[in-house]
Amino acid sequence: MPNVFSRRFLFVPLVALLLLSACEDKKQPAELPPPEDGFYLRAAGFDALPGWAADDHAAALETLRVSCVRINKRPADAPFFAQIDYAGSMKDWQTLCLTLPENAADARAFFESQFIPYEIWADPRHPQTREGLFTGYYEPQLRAAAPDDEKATPLYARPDDLITVNLGDFRPELKGEAISGRIKGTQLVPYHTRAEIEAGALTGRAEVLAQVDDPVDAFFLHIQGSGQVVHADGSIDRIGYAAQNGHKYVAVGRELIARGAMAKEDVSMQSIRAWLEQNPDEAQDLMNANPSFIFFQRLGETGPLGAEGVVLTPHRSLAVDRRRIPYGAPVFMDVPEPEGAGRLSQLMIAQDTGGAIRGAVRGDYFWGAGEEAAHKAGLMKSRGHAWLLLPRGVTLPETVSWRADMPPAKAAE
């Protein structure tokens, strides 16, 4: 969560990670392709977006304004989205950013006049793939450990020997992919795992930004990607994602299911935390089942940063699959709210990512900070639809354009 967040960011960041969520993806039925295997866009009208008219468009506009600060600094002739060139040029978006209305009452008219919504599908041959998973994440608050606290858990800065390699620099077909490791002799080898780091692999070799009083809190901070460390005097240090050790994120909820310790339908952030607290002798072993480890950096006082490098906005920042959706793009989502309290039908801005955020129709909703945000984020595991807003005048390439004449897939495929 997925995050600042640099968050969780994974891979930043958000997560950061942004940004992994403790909530786990539901497996697609066997006859369907994995959502991340495809990405298609189908043009729609704004009247097709459930709840569009009732949304707070001004809130989305202000969140987009934050992303525009970054967008306006980019080369105008560069593609807006380097991974898949379907979203026009930076100039197309910079032109929009220069025309953002100052009057909140004009926000809805701005979006409707300047953008076209496209429903996101994983595969047009399978109607089910227009529905995906949406989870939630938040900014946790942790207590600083007392000097003599035996349970004090360090939060590390990025080690000097951690090396990140952008594979696209070596092979164009690997553009957007990266690996991390360390040099041993003349070779790049995998970096230390969580278990090795918890056993002392970084002692004296990486700066400790803070010591917190609960290892379980620290573990969930790694999942969320950023948070607040509250000291005894009430002062707060904000920290967020700086780097990750390069190991694949493993969801401990799935590990609990595999061990027979928890039923799939019972898995949530709250239930995982409760199990860790009730089984202290087994807790570290379970946490070590996730080899991924996050390194942090000190943040300013304005709020958590997303993988886009901008401050996240509660209820308006969305973590997305960075291989499919560009940072800064508006995404309208329609999903049930946790606990059946209504629907989250609102315009979000893609400003974060996360190691667990994979797939075409996939998002992680940023709830903000505090107990209520933590509660909602931990329960959110909603299935719904999403529409990506692109500037009018942008022509979709055939590689992502939804085509009604695509042959239906056979059930056995």
WOWOLIN-V15750 format. One record per residue. RES is the residue in one small letter. SS is DSSP state (@ for helix, = for strand, . for the rest). OMEGA is omega in whole degrees, -180 to 180 (* if undefined). Layout:
# WOWOLIN-V15750
RES:SS:OMEGA
RES:SS:OMEGA
This chain:
# WOWOLIN-V15750
m:.:-40
p:.:*
n:.:*
v:.:-39
f:.:77
s:.:-176
r:.:167
r:=:177
f:.:-178
l:.:1
f:.:-176
v:.:24
p:.:*
l:.:98
v:.:122
a:.:169
l:.:-164
l:=:-126
l:.:-148
l:.:179
s:.:174
a:.:177
c:.:-174
e:.:179
d:.:171
k:.:179
k:.:175
q:.:175
p:.:-173
a:.:-175
e:.:-179
l:.:176
p:.:176
p:.:-177
p:@:-176
e:@:-179
d:@:-179
g:.:178
f:.:-179
y:=:-179
l:=:-180
r:=:-177
a:=:179
a:=:173
g:.:-179
f:@:178
d:@:178
a:@:-179
l:.:-178
p:.:177
g:.:-177
w:.:-175
a:.:-176
a:.:-176
d:.:175
d:.:-175
h:@:179
a:@:178
a:@:177
a:@:180
l:@:-180
e:@:178
t:@:175
l:@:180
r:@:178
v:@:179
s:@:-178
c:@:178
v:@:178
r:@:-177
i:@:-176
n:.:179
k:.:-175
r:.:177
p:.:-175
a:.:-176
d:.:180
a:.:174
p:=:179
f:.:180
f:.:-174
a:.:-176
q:.:177
i:.:-173
d:.:179
y:.:-170
a:.:-180
g:.:-177
s:=:174
m:@:180
k:@:178
d:@:-177
w:@:177
q:@:176
t:@:177
l:@:-178
c:@:-180
l:.:-178
t:.:179
l:.:-179
p:.:176
e:.:-178
n:.:-178
a:@:-178
a:@:-178
d:@:-173
a:@:-178
r:@:-180
a:@:179
f:@:-178
f:@:-177
e:@:-178
s:@:-174
q:@:-175
f:=:169
i:=:177
p:=:178
y:=:176
e:=:-177
i:=:177
w:=:170
a:.:-179
d:.:-179
p:.:180
r:.:-178
h:.:-179
p:@:-179
q:@:-174
t:@:171
r:@:178
e:.:-179
g:=:-175
l:=:176
f:=:179
t:=:-178
g:=:173
y:=:-172
y:=:176
e:=:-176
p:=:173
q:=:-179
l:=:178
r:=:175
a:=:-179
a:.:173
a:.:-177
p:.:-177
d:.:-177
d:.:-179
e:.:180
k:.:-178
a:.:-177
t:=:-176
p:=:170
l:=:-171
y:=:167
a:=:180
r:.:179
p:.:-179
d:.:-177
d:.:177
l:.:-178
i:=:177
t:=:-178
v:=:173
n:=:-173
l:@:179
g:@:177
d:@:-178
f:.:179
r:.:-176
p:@:-178
e:@:179
l:@:-180
k:.:-179
g:.:180
e:.:-180
a:=:173
i:=:178
s:=:-180
g:=:179
r:=:-179
i:=:174
k:=:-173
g:.:178
t:.:-176
q:=:171
l:=:-178
v:=:179
p:=:180
y:.:-179
h:.:177
t:.:176
r:@:-178
a:@:-180
e:@:179
i:@:178
e:@:179
a:@:175
g:@:-176
a:@:-178
l:.:-178
t:.:-180
g:.:-176
r:.:179
a:.:-180
e:.:174
v:=:-178
l:=:-179
a:=:172
q:=:179
v:=:-168
d:.:-176
d:.:-180
p:@:178
v:@:175
d:@:180
a:@:179
f:@:-180
f:@:173
l:@:177
h:@:180
i:@:-178
q:@:174
g:.:176
s:=:-180
g:=:-179
q:=:174
v:=:-176
v:=:-179
h:.:-176
a:.:-179
d:.:179
g:.:179
s:.:-174
i:=:170
d:=:177
r:=:178
i:=:-179
g:=:-176
y:=:173
a:=:-178
a:=:179
q:=:-172
n:.:175
g:.:179
h:.:-177
k:.:177
y:.:177
v:.:-178
a:.:-177
v:@:175
g:@:177
r:@:178
e:@:177
l:@:177
i:@:-179
a:@:-180
r:.:-179
g:.:-178
a:.:-177
m:.:176
a:.:-176
k:@:-177
e:@:-179
d:@:-175
v:.:173
s:.:177
m:@:-179
q:@:-178
s:@:178
i:@:179
r:@:-180
a:@:-180
w:@:180
l:@:-179
e:@:-179
q:@:-179
n:.:-174
p:@:-179
d:@:-179
e:@:-172
a:@:-177
q:@:178
d:@:179
l:@:-180
m:@:179
n:@:176
a:.:173
n:.:-176
p:.:-179
s:.:-179
f:.:-176
i:=:174
f:=:-169
f:=:173
q:=:177
r:=:180
l:.:175
g:.:-176
e:.:-174
t:.:-179
g:.:-179
p:.:179
l:=:174
g:.:-180
a:.:177
e:.:-178
g:.:179
v:.:180
v:=:-179
l:.:179
t:.:178
p:.:177
h:.:179
r:.:178
s:=:-177
l:=:171
a:=:-175
v:.:173
d:.:-174
r:.:176
r:.:-175
r:.:-173
i:.:179
p:.:174
y:.:179
g:.:-177
a:.:175
p:=:178
v:=:176
f:=:-179
m:=:177
d:=:-178
v:=:174
p:=:175
e:.:178
p:@:179
e:@:174
g:@:-176
a:.:-177
g:.:179
r:=:171
l:=:179
s:=:-172
q:=:-179
l:=:180
m:=:173
i:=:-180
a:=:-176
q:=:-174
d:=:175
t:.:180
g:.:-178
g:.:-180
a:.:-178
i:.:-176
r:.:176
g:.:-178
a:.:-180
v:.:-173
r:=:180
g:=:177
d:=:-171
y:=:-178
f:=:-176
w:=:-177
g:=:-177
a:=:176
g:.:-175
e:@:-179
e:@:178
a:@:179
a:@:-179
h:@:-179
k:@:-178
a:@:-178
g:@:-178
l:@:-171
m:.:176
k:=:-169
s:=:177
r:=:-178
g:=:-173
h:=:180
a:=:177
w:=:177
l:=:179
l:=:178
l:=:-178
p:=:174
r:.:-178
g:.:176
v:.:179
t:.:-179
l:.:173
p:.:-178
e:.:-177
t:.:-180
v:.:-177
s:=:178
w:.:-178
r:.:-179
a:.:-177
d:.:178
m:.:-178
p:.:178
p:.:178
a:.:176
k:.:-177
a:.:-177
a:.:-177
e:.:*
